[in-house]
């Protein structure tokens, strides 16, 4: 995971500096790419953690509660991300 994060950071920096014009728009695009990829990574980790919790032999009710809670968190995160996108895009 650390390697992936470092790779994403290097790619983001490379994109920012390799742009024909390293102006504000180029940096903003690089930031958006990094944020998008980092968000995907965090969501994947959240799903992996959820599966681990569900498979650890917890009781059925507890597993259902954990699943519902984690799903709610993921849905809220997606809603916030969509709100931010809408605010940034006008």
MODELLER restraints for C-alpha pairs under 7 A, 6 or more apart:
rsr = mdl.restraints
at = mdl.atoms
rsr.add(forms.Gaussian(group=physical.xy_distance, feature=features.Distance(at['CA:8:A'], at['CA:34:A']), mean=6.48, stdev=0.5))
rsr.add(forms.Gaussian(group=physical.xy_distance, feature=features.Distance(at['CA:9:A'], at['CA:34:A']), mean=6.97, stdev=0.5))
rsr.add(forms.Gaussian(group=physical.xy_distance, feature=features.Distance(at['CA:12:A'], at['CA:30:A']), mean=5.32, stdev=0.5))
rsr.add(forms.Gaussian(group=physical.xy_distance, feature=features.Distance(at['CA:12:A'], at['CA:31:A']), mean=6.98, stdev=0.5))
rsr.add(forms.Gaussian(group=physical.xy_distance, feature=features.Distance(at['CA:12:A'], at['CA:34:A']), mean=5.84, stdev=0.5))
rsr.add(forms.Gaussian(group=physical.xy_distance, feature=features.Distance(at['CA:15:A'], at['CA:30:A']), mean=6.01, stdev=0.5))
rsr.add(forms.Gaussian(group=physical.xy_distance, feature=features.Distance(at['CA:16:A'], at['CA:22:A']), mean=6.46, stdev=0.5))
rsr.add(forms.Gaussian(group=physical.xy_distance, feature=features.Distance(at['CA:16:A'], at['CA:26:A']), mean=5.81, stdev=0.5))
rsr.add(forms.Gaussian(group=physical.xy_distance, feature=features.Distance(at['CA:16:A'], at['CA:27:A']), mean=5.17, stdev=0.5))
rsr.add(forms.Gaussian(group=physical.xy_distance, feature=features.Distance(at['CA:16:A'], at['CA:30:A']), mean=5.42, stdev=0.5))
rsr.add(forms.Gaussian(group=physical.xy_distance, feature=features.Distance(at['CA:19:A'], at['CA:26:A']), mean=6.32, stdev=0.5))
rsr.add(forms.Gaussian(group=physical.xy_distance, feature=features.Distance(at['CA:50:A'], at['CA:67:A']), mean=6.88, stdev=0.5))
rsr.add(forms.Gaussian(group=physical.xy_distance, feature=features.Distance(at['CA:50:A'], at['CA:70:A']), mean=6.98, stdev=0.5))
rsr.add(forms.Gaussian(group=physical.xy_distance, feature=features.Distance(at['CA:54:A'], at['CA:63:A']), mean=5.43, stdev=0.5))
